[in-house]
């Protein structure tokens, strides 16, 4: 049984607390408030918005590298 089982019945999840699930490595969890903000924005986007955001960020990186 997950150590979060009792908390999850109350709607309190590891994600809500910004904690990794027991099976999740810390590399997959936001390490800073800024990363958590990016995750929130990402999760609010639909697929088309995500694709455009990725394309925009790649273009910005390519322009900086040139």
C-alpha positions as CSV (number, residue, x, y, z in Angstrom):
1,X,0.0,0.0,0.0
2,X,1.2,3.5,-0.9
3,X,2.3,5.6,2.1
4,X,0.1,8.3,0.6
5,X,-3.0,6.0,0.6
6,X,-4.7,7.7,3.5
7,X,-3.9,11.2,2.3
8,X,-5.1,10.5,-1.2
9,X,-8.5,9.5,0.1
10,X,-8.6,13.1,1.4
11,X,-7.5,14.5,-2.0
12,X,-4.0,15.2,-0.8
13,X,-1.6,13.8,-3.4
14,X,2.2,13.9,-3.7
15,X,1.8,16.2,-6.7
16,X,-0.3,18.6,-4.6
17,X,2.5,18.6,-2.0
18,X,5.2,18.8,-4.8
19,X,6.6,15.5,-3.5
20,X,7.7,12.5,-5.6
21,X,5.6,9.4,-5.6
22,X,7.4,6.6,-3.9
23,X,8.2,5.0,-7.3
24,X,9.2,8.3,-8.8
25,X,12.8,9.6,-8.9
26,X,13.4,13.1,-7.7
27,X,14.7,13.9,-11.2
28,X,11.1,13.8,-12.4
29,X,9.8,16.3,-9.8
30,X,10.0,20.1,-9.9
31,X,13.1,21.2,-7.9
32,X,12.3,24.9,-7.6
33,X,9.2,27.1,-7.4
34,X,10.0,28.3,-11.0
35,X,10.0,24.7,-12.3
36,X,6.7,24.1,-10.5
37,X,5.3,27.2,-12.2
38,X,6.4,25.9,-15.6
39,X,4.6,22.6,-14.8
40,X,1.5,24.4,-13.9
41,X,1.5,26.4,-17.1
42,X,2.3,23.2,-19.1
43,X,-0.6,21.3,-17.6
44,X,-3.0,24.1,-18.3
45,X,-2.1,24.0,-22.0
46,X,-3.8,21.8,-24.6
47,X,-1.7,19.7,-27.1
48,X,-1.7,22.3,-29.8
49,X,-0.5,25.0,-27.4
50,X,2.2,22.6,-26.1
51,X,3.5,22.0,-29.6
52,X,3.6,25.7,-30.3
53,X,5.4,26.4,-27.0
54,X,8.0,23.8,-27.8
55,X,8.6,25.1,-31.3
56,X,8.9,28.7,-29.9
57,X,11.4,27.7,-27.3
58,X,13.5,25.7,-29.8
59,X,13.5,28.6,-32.2
60,X,14.6,30.9,-29.4
61,X,17.4,28.6,-28.5
62,X,18.5,28.2,-32.1
63,X,18.5,32.0,-32.5
64,X,20.6,32.4,-29.4
65,X,23.1,29.7,-30.7
66,X,23.5,31.5,-34.0
